[in-house]
Amino acid sequence: MEVYSAAEFTCNLGGIEIDAGALGPDNFLTLTQNSPAFKLREGVGGGKTRSQTKSPSYTLKIKVRQTAPVNTKLSVLHILDKNTNAGIVPLYIKDRLGTYAVTEAEAFIEGDPEHVAGAEEGDLEWTVILPAPTVLMGGH
């Protein structure tokens, strides 16, 4: 029997550990490839050519509970980057019960998350750009 536990994800951005207690309850990690790895071009005569995009970039969205202290650390990292261009950092994500993993040597926070205040706690969604990650879509 396979076991899935969202609490078994490791997420680290530039040495900032985003632990399971800080992650939002639903869809806390969303990884999107920004351009396809391959494109197919077809000619009018039926000829086909496949073109490869070397190192396609990805966008990672991390939902963090609004009250989690790690938001302050992420915000300081982003402020540091805006003021000094020193916010290009490594990223590591791993499912400790499976084989899913993402690594990137030069990740950076794209911008401040949208902030919404309401009667209940919400999530802050941090957008991180991964210029050329290694992505293993393993089990889980």
N, C-alpha and C positions, 0 to 999 in steps of 0.2 A: 504494500500500500504506500502510495506517495504521500508526503506530508508537506503542506505549504504553510508558512508562517510569515506574515509581513514583518513581524518583529525580528526576523532573522536576516534582514538586509543591512549591509554595511554601506554607509554613504559618507565619503570624506572629500571635502573640497578645500584644498590648500592647507591641510592639517586641521581643518575644522570638522570635527566629527558630528554628523547630524544623526543622532541616535533615534531608535524606534519611538521613544517617548515624545520626540519633537515632531515626528512626521504626522501629517494630517491623516484622517481615517480612510479616506477614499481616494484611489488613484493618486497616491503620493509621489510616484515617479512616472513621468511620461517622456519617452525618448522618441524623437522624430528625426528621420533622415531628411536633410534639406534638399538633396538632389539625388537622383538614382545613381547607383553604382555603374549601371550600363544603360545606354540608349540605343535603340534600333532605328536605323534610317532605311527606308525602302524607296527605291527608284521606280519610275514609271514602267520600266521594262521588267520589274520583278527582282532586280538585284537587291541584296540586303547587306548592310554594313553595321556591325556592332561597334560602338565607341565606348570606351571605359572612362569614367570620371575618377581620376586618382584621388584618393583620400577625401571622399565626400564629407561635408560637415554635417553635424547634428545639432539639434536644439534639445536641451534637457529642461524639463519643468519639474521643480521640486516643491511640493506643497508642505509647508511647515505650519504647525499650530501657531496661531497668532500670539499666544502667551508664552511660547517657548523661548528661553533665554538665548538660544543659538541664533535667533534673528538679529540680535545685537552684533554678534560676531560677523555674520554675513554682511550686515550693513556697514560695519567698520571696514571690512575687506573691500567692499564696493566703493566706499568713500576714499580709501587709500588709492584704489585704482584710478578714480577720477582725478585725484590730486597729483599723483606721481607716476601713473602708468605701471604700477608695481602689482597689479592684481591678476596677472597671468599666472595661474597656479595649476598643479596637478589635481586630477579628479580620479576617484576610485569608487566604484559601486560593485558590490558582490552579494549574491544570494548565498548565504552560508549553508543552506540546505540543498542547494542545487548547483548548477554550473553557469548560470547567467552572470555575466561580468562586463563592466565597461571601464576602460582606462583611457585617460587623456593627459598628456604632459602639459598642455597649454590651454586650459579652460579659463573662462572669465565670465563674470556676471554681466549680463547684457544691460540691465537697468534696475531701478527700484521696483519692487512689487507694488501692485495696486493695493491700497489700504482701504478697507471698509470697516466701519464701526457699526455695531448693531447690538441687539439685546443678548445675543449669544456669541461665544467665541467663533471666529472663522479661521480661515487659513490665509497665509501669505504665500503667494506662488512666485518663487524665485526662478528666473529664466537664465540658464547657463549655456553659453555657446561652446561647442566642442569642435574645433577646427578639423581635426583628423584623428578621431578616436579609434580604438580597437574595441569592437563590440562582439561579444559572444552571446548569441541568443540561445542560451542553454535551457535545460529543463527548469520548470517553475515559471 
